[in-house]
Amino acid sequence: MLNPLDNVTDSGFAIGSPGQEYVVYINSTADVTATITSTSGLTGSWFDPRSGQTFSVNGTFKTGKYTFTPPDEMKGGDAVLHLTA
């Protein structure tokens, strides 16, 4: 079950299951900084709610603070960052 998460990001709204899955919504396509926990590592993707397209995020992310940049194809609107185990 995904629950609201208050301390993941200061630039959007986050829900998730710490260590397993995070979903961050931002209302503008700007960089988003997220603080996550994961011992096994998470992979990520961006979702463009306007077009329905998804874009991979390079890398595997373990516990820490990361800055994610939406792809250029998504500039000018809202975006969803999805991190999952």
N, C-alpha and C positions, 0 to 999 in steps of 0.2 A: 504494500500500500504506500502511495506517495503522500507525504504530509507537507504542509507549509514549513519552510526553513527560513528563519529570520537572519541568520548570520553567514549566509553563503555569498551574497553579493550586495553591493550598495547601489547598483545601477539597474536593477530590475526586480522581478518577482521570481522566487525560487520555490519549487516543490521537490521532494525526493525522498529517498531512503538512503541515509548516509552510508557510504562505503559501497553502495550497489548502483544507485541511479540518481541523477540530478537533471532537472529540467528548469532552465532559466529563460524567462520571457523578458525581452527588452523592447520598448516602444520606439526605438530608433536604432538604426544599424551603426552603432558605435562600438568601440572596444568594450568588453565586459570582463571584469576581474571576478574570479570565483575562488573561494576557499573550500577545498574538498578534502575528504578523508577516504583513503582506499589503500589497503595493503597489497592487493593483487594488481591494481592498475585499471584505469577506465579508458575507454576509447570514446571519441566524440563525433558529433555531426551537427551541422546547422540545418534548420528547417526554415524555409521561406513561406510563411502563411499566405502570402499573396499569390504565389505561383505554384505552390505545392512541391517545389524542388527541394532536394536535400544535397548537402555538400559535406564531404568528409573533412574532419579535423585531423591533421597529421600528428602522430605521437600517441603515447600512452601516459596517463597521468596518475600519479600516486599522491599521497597526502601532501598538501601544500597549497600555495596561493599562485594562481595562474591568470594571465591575461589572454583572452581569446579575441581574435579579430574576425568579424564576418567577412566572407568573400566579397569581392567587388561587385559580383552579379546581384548582390542583395542590397546594395546601397539605396537609401531613400525611403526606408519603411521599417516596420517592426521585424523582429527575428526571434527564433527560439534556438537555444543551445541545448543539446541533449548529450549527456555523458552517461555511459552505462558500462557495467562489468561484462 
